[in-house]
Each structure stands twice: as C-alpha cells, then as structure tokens.
Amino acid sequence: MTSSTDANSSESTRPARPERPAVERRVRPDRPRSEAPVAPRERTARPVKRKSEGQWALGYREPLNANEQSKKDDNPLNVRARIENIYSKQGFDSIDKSDLRGRMRWWGLYTQREQGYDGTFTGDENIDILEARYFMMRVRCDAGALNLKQLRAIAGISTEFGRDTADLSDRENVQYHWIEIENVPEIWRRLEEVGLQTTEACGDCPRVVLGSPLAGESLHEILDPTPAIDEIVKRYIGKKEYSNLPRKFKTAISGQQDVVHEINDVAFVGVEHPEHGPGLDLWVGGGLSTNPMLAQRLGAWVPLDEVPDVWEAVVSLFRDYGYRRLRTKARLKFLVKDWGVEKFRQVLEDEYLKRKLIDGPAPEQPARPIDHIGVQKLRNGLNAVGFSPIAGRVSGTILTQAADAVERAGSDRVRFTPYQKFIVLDVPDDKVEQLIEELTPLGLQARPSHWRRNLLACSGIEFCKLSFVETRKRSQVLAPELEQRLADINADLDVPITININGCPNSCGRSQIADIGFKGQLVDDGDGNQVEGFQVHLGGSLGLDSAFGRKLRQHKVTSDELGDYIERVVRNFIKNRDGEERFAQWAVRTDEADLR
C-alpha cells in the first residue's frame, strides 16, 4: 500500500449516476441531407474528489488524526515543564493521557509493558492494562560518542533509578527501564550536567544522529563529519520549528559506510569527488517497519560545511510536504517513492536551498557490515578495541566496571554503535590485552564468536507494549547455544551470518535486512495453541547485496525451535554454498527445501 500526493490520492467512492435513456438526435433543417450528421460529443467524466494527505505546503493545516491534533493543541516540547512542575510532584496518576501516550516521547519517555501479559494481549484495545507505571527512558547519544564522565553518569543513573538496566540500542542510544516519573527531573539534571540529553530521543521529530564510532580516527574514512553532526544538534535539536514532523525522522552521517545509511530518512555518506575532493553523498527515504524501503541516492555531492544546511532543507521539506493524514503513510519514504528522486531533488533545490546541488559519484559498497569489533589502528597511532555484548544487553554495574577498566587503559573515549556494540578508543599497544582481559568477564568480548558478534535484537515483550515475543532476553541464551551447536563448523565460517530478532512488525530489530531475520508474531503450535513464534526472512543485507530478506511461503518457527532452525539452515549453507558465496547470495538462489 503506497501513499500518494494530493493530486494522486485514492479515488472517491461516490456512486455513479444512473444512465439517461438514449435520445434520437434530429438533423437541423438547414443542413444538406447529403452531409453526415455530427457525432455526439463524448461525455467527460466528472472529476474525482481526491483526499487530502494533510500536506502543509499545499494548504492543509487542519489535523486529520488524533496525533496531529495533539501536536497542534500543544507543542510536545512544552511537556517538560509539566513533568518537572506537576507530574513528578503529584505522581503517575496525575499525568494527562495525551501527554503520557504522546508528548512525553519528545523527551525520551515511553511507558513500558506491564509484567505478566503475553503476546495475546498485545494490541491497542488492551493499552490500559499493558501500560505499566514505569517508563523506558532513551538517552540521546549523537554519534554514539561519550567520555568517561558521561559513561559513569549513565551507569550511575541505571543503578540508582533503573534497576540496573542500560541496554545499548541499534541507534547508538542507551535505554533505561523501570524509571519512575518522580525521578525524571533529577535524571535530567545529572545527564545535562555532563552534556547529555533525552531531548527528541523519541517522537515525531529529528531523533539521534548516527555517526561512525571511529569518526576522526579511522584509517578508512573519507572525512570526519563530526563538525557537521555537532552543528546539527546545536542548531536544530529541541527547536520548535522542527519538532512537529509528520513522523519520526532518522539521520545517519559518516565518512564510511558503518551507520546503516540505507535505512535512514536522510543520510550523508563519505565519497571522493573527482573534481571537488572529499565530501558526502546524499541519500533520502529509507526505513523499515511494515512497508520497508531502502534509501535512494539523490546523486548529489555535499561538502562538509554545507551538510547542516542541506540537512535542515530535507527536514523542512518533510515537515511541509510529508503526509499527515495516515500515520502508516507518514514517513518520508512514501513521499520519496511517490515523487521520485528527480522531483524530490528539484523541490529541495528550488524551494528550500535556493541553489543547485553538485552532482557526485556513488560510494563503493562494502561486502560485509563494518561493526568495528576487534583491534584496529587509529590515525593517532593508538588502537580502537571493539567489544560485543550479546544484543546490546549491559547494565549500569557493567558500564561502571567498564569505565574503570577503560581509565586504567589510559583512554577517555568510548563509543556506541548501530550494531549494539561498545568501542574503546585511544588504547596504547601495551594496554590492549589488559583491557580485553578485564572486559571479557563482563560479557564484553573483543574476540567474540560469530553468533555473539552478529546477533541483534530489539527490546521485546520484556518491556515493549507492541511486542508479541521475547527477543533480547532470549538472545542471551541463543548465542551461547549456537556456539555449542555449531562448534564443529564455526571455523569454516569465513563470512558473517547476521541474525536479527524483532518482536513485532515495526522492525526496531531490523529483521528484513539480516541474513536470517525473525519477525515476532503468534503462531499455531500444531495443536491449536497460539504460542510465541516468528516469520522468517532470509538473505537480507545492506552494502554490496542491499536487499530485503526472502520470505518463505507459509513458513513460521516457534520460539522453542529457533536454535534448531538456525542450525539447520547454517549447515545447509556450509554444505551447499558455491565457493566464497555470501549467505545472502546463497539464500536468494537456493531451493526453499534447504531454507526450511
């Protein structure tokens, strides 16, 4: 189902008029009888009334759904004052529902799932019982960049206010759970004291900017885009001019392809222009969820100092022309699909930038994910050491101990990644092994197995009201299980096999772009019982084989069958692959029997 512009929206359902009886045409008396009569004029169809898509630029400013009305009634950024002055003092029951289920997201707050309700309860009709009195809080970590003072602040908040929860998300954020409204102002104070924030970590606004964990130090990047990321955050985040977008807006900016740029609303990727030198290639319209679309190149090369202006122009275009009638069609990807890249670029240049962009070449696509796990040299002569927790599951206690180990290694810079990893920069050669040895018992491995390294998961039913199944919690068991099951062939795996586990169709766990992706749903166990299970996607990837995974007809697996299924498919791949074939290539061409 595809959205459309106001000029091309779906047809009206107005019933057709009944046809009039035919009337014999009479020849005018003064016309010669030998002249042929004039043919009757064809009836022109009545213009069909089109539905408005709620695009502001076309004059449609009246809200067309409850979410748009809520944003018009009060800018969501204003809810902070009510949290600080009313809700934190009077408690959870004092929170207005339109703030609780809407505007508080602009400050990184969602209510978490009430414990004890399985996937059969998932759905809007049960929101009142699924909504716990506790919050998930998302800490915004633009480019995933932290110093040790910030890391310790995050860890301390976790242990004091979040029951020791602190998961690393695939958006380079930290997510707390069990947060009580009474403690939110103090948490904000502690975060802001060290230069962190939760501003617009969620909501219909510009969310965290993904950046390379090795920005400025990588030997492989085209350029360091950190100044542009910092300028975007400084100029635009928390500004009311950009806080009411049709839907969420995701950004990725990197000098190399390590930020999953193909699935962001806007992305700038490092590329060398043959005439102008290092710059960034502009992409728009990526996103997953129930209608996945890969971002498209505009064919434009942007110099580093112009990135903030071009970013603002894209956001403004989305704000003004984005579809606001239906939430399911409100992401930028639908506008890009309907307009096409040529029109999008033209409107961007003519109406917003007031100038033409420079044409540029495409960046070369990488053959495998760039996750920065392991040890690699930096430009400053020191080392980056990348560690892999299982699916981003850490805690305040772990982060505190990690901060101490990092300090002993002589570093003050750590990074989170879009793959739920933990990177330490500036490690001297003689401290590398010491750091690895100290972090390994914490579940942070610099030399992880294939399965620990390439397993990614969303929050799942443990905390998320939208989920049908357990994900991140299950992954903690699944990774060690796969290590044992596949011990005899792990040495033969010379290519990564990514496994992404998602709890619902919204794709926070990116199931469509994994080698083996699982989308959570309730399935029949064969005895008429509804149990936790997954739809399988096979052969999805970004980079060289960019495509969404292949879905097998009528093929589902239960949660209990995950280990069996993965083992079966991986063994078939090892047995039947052609030479150095990657899993995505094999999955596309192989018979379904080998994929079941």
Rosetta blueprint (number, residue, H / E / L):
1 M L
2 T L
3 S L
4 S L
5 T L
6 D H
7 A H
8 N H
9 S L
10 S L
11 E L
12 S L
13 T L
14 R L
15 P L
16 A L
17 R L
18 P L
19 E L
20 R L
21 P L
22 A L
23 V L
24 E L
25 R L
26 R L
27 V L
28 R L
29 P L
30 D L
31 R L
32 P L
33 R L
34 S L
35 E L
36 A L
37 P L
38 V L
39 A L
40 P L
41 R L
42 E L
43 R L
44 T L
45 A L
46 R L
47 P L
48 V L
49 K L
50 R L
51 K L
52 S L
53 E L
54 G L
55 Q L
56 W H
57 A H
58 L H
59 G L
60 Y L
61 R L
62 E L
63 P L
64 L L
65 N L
66 A H
67 N H
68 E H
69 Q H
70 S H
71 K H
72 K H
73 D H
74 D L
75 N L
76 P H
77 L H
78 N H
79 V H
80 R H
81 A H
82 R H
83 I H
84 E H
85 N H
86 I H
87 Y H
88 S H
89 K H
90 Q H
91 G L
92 F H
93 D H
94 S H
95 I L
96 D L
97 K H
98 S H
99 D H
100 L H
101 R L
102 G L
103 R H
104 M H
105 R H
106 W H
107 W H
108 G L
109 L E
110 Y E
111 T E
112 Q E
113 R E
114 E L
115 Q L
116 G L
117 Y L
118 D L
119 G H
120 T H
121 F H
122 T L
123 G L
124 D H
125 E H
126 N H
127 I H
128 D H
129 I H
130 L H
131 E E
132 A E
133 R E
134 Y E
135 F E
136 M E
137 M E
138 R E
139 V E
140 R E
141 C L
142 D H
143 A H
144 G H
145 A E
146 L E
147 N E
148 L H
149 K H
150 Q H
151 L H
152 R H
153 A H
154 I H
155 A H
156 G H
157 I H
158 S H
159 T H
160 E H
161 F H
162 G L
163 R L
164 D L
165 T L
166 A L
167 D E
168 L E
169 S L
170 D L
171 R L
172 E L
173 N L
174 V E
175 Q E
176 Y E
177 H E
178 W E
179 I E
180 E L
181 I H
182 E H
183 N H
184 V H
185 P H
186 E H
187 I H
188 W H
189 R H
190 R H
191 L H
192 E H
193 E H
194 V L
195 G L
196 L L
197 Q E
198 T L
199 T L
200 E L
201 A L
202 C L
203 G L
204 D L
205 C L
206 P E
207 R E
208 V E
209 V E
210 L E
211 G E
212 S L
213 P L
214 L L
215 A L
216 G L
217 E L
218 S L
219 L L
220 H L
221 E L
222 I L
223 L L
224 D L
225 P L
226 T H
227 P H
228 A H
229 I H
230 D H
231 E H
232 I H
233 V H
234 K H
235 R H
236 Y H
237 I L
238 G L
239 K L
240 K H
241 E H
242 Y H
243 S L
244 N L
245 L L
246 P L
247 R L
248 K L
249 F E
250 K E
251 T E
252 A E
253 I E
254 S E
255 G L
256 Q L
257 Q L
258 D L
259 V L
260 V L
261 H H
262 E H
263 I H
264 N L
265 D L
266 V E
267 A E
268 F E
269 V E
270 G E
271 V E
272 E E
273 H E
274 P L
275 E L
276 H L
277 G E
278 P E
279 G E
280 L E
281 D E
282 L E
283 W E
284 V E
285 G L
286 G L
287 G E
288 L L
289 S L
290 T L
291 N L
292 P L
293 M E
294 L L
295 A L
296 Q E
297 R E
298 L E
299 G E
300 A E
301 W E
302 V E
303 P L
304 L H
305 D H
306 E H
307 V H
308 P H
309 D H
310 V H
311 W H
312 E H
313 A H
314 V H
315 V H
316 S H
317 L H
318 F H
319 R H
320 D H
321 Y H
322 G L
323 Y L
324 R L
325 R L
326 L L
327 R H
328 T H
329 K H
330 A L
331 R L
332 L H
333 K H
334 F H
335 L H
336 V H
337 K H
338 D H
339 W H
340 G L
341 V H
342 E H
343 K H
344 F H
345 R H
346 Q H
347 V H
348 L H
349 E H
350 D H
351 E H
352 Y H
353 L H
354 K L
355 R L
356 K L
357 L L
358 I E
359 D E
360 G L
361 P L
362 A L
363 P L
364 E L
365 Q L
366 P L
367 A L
368 R L
369 P L
370 I L
371 D L
372 H L
373 I L
374 G E
375 V E
376 Q E
377 K E
378 L L
379 R L
380 N L
381 G L
382 L L
383 N E
384 A E
385 V E
386 G E
387 F E
388 S E
389 P L
390 I H
391 A H
392 G H
393 R L
394 V L
395 S L
396 G H
397 T H
398 I H
399 L H
400 T H
401 Q H
402 A H
403 A H
404 D H
405 A H
406 V H
407 E H
408 R H
409 A L
410 G L
411 S L
412 D L
413 R E
414 V E
415 R E
416 F E
417 T L
418 P L
419 Y L
420 Q L
421 K L
422 F E
423 I E
424 V E
425 L E
426 D E
427 V E
428 P L
429 D H
430 D H
431 K H
432 V H
433 E H
434 Q H
435 L H
436 I H
437 E H
438 E H
439 L H
440 T H
441 P H
442 L H
443 G L
444 L L
445 Q E
446 A L
447 R L
448 P L
449 S L
450 H H
451 W H
452 R H
453 R H
454 N L
455 L E
456 L E
457 A E
458 C L
459 S L
460 G L
461 I L
462 E L
463 F L
464 C L
465 K L
466 L L
467 S L
468 F L
469 V L
470 E L
471 T L
472 R H
473 K H
474 R H
475 S H
476 Q H
477 V H
478 L H
479 A H
480 P H
481 E H
482 L H
483 E H
484 Q H
485 R H
486 L L
487 A L
488 D L
489 I L
490 N H
491 A H
492 D H
493 L L
494 D L
495 V L
496 P L
497 I L
498 T L
499 I E
500 N E
501 I E
502 N E
503 G L
504 C L
505 P L
506 N L
507 S L
508 C L
509 G L
510 R L
511 S H
512 Q H
513 I H
514 A L
515 D L
516 I E
517 G E
518 F E
519 K E
520 G E
521 Q E
522 L E
523 V E
524 D E
525 D L
526 G L
527 D L
528 G L
529 N L
530 Q E
531 V E
532 E E
533 G E
534 F E
535 Q E
536 V E
537 H E
538 L E
539 G L
540 G L
541 S E
542 L L
543 G H
544 L H
545 D H
546 S L
547 A E
548 F L
549 G L
550 R E
551 K E
552 L E
553 R E
554 Q E
555 H E
556 K E
557 V E
558 T E
559 S H
560 D H
561 E H
562 L H
563 G H
564 D H
565 Y H
566 I H
567 E H
568 R H
569 V H
570 V H
571 R H
572 N H
573 F H
574 I H
575 K H
576 N H
577 R L
578 D L
579 G L
580 E L
581 E L
582 R L
583 F H
584 A H
585 Q H
586 W H
587 A H
588 V H
589 R H
590 T L
591 D L
592 E H
593 A H
594 D H
595 L H
596 R L
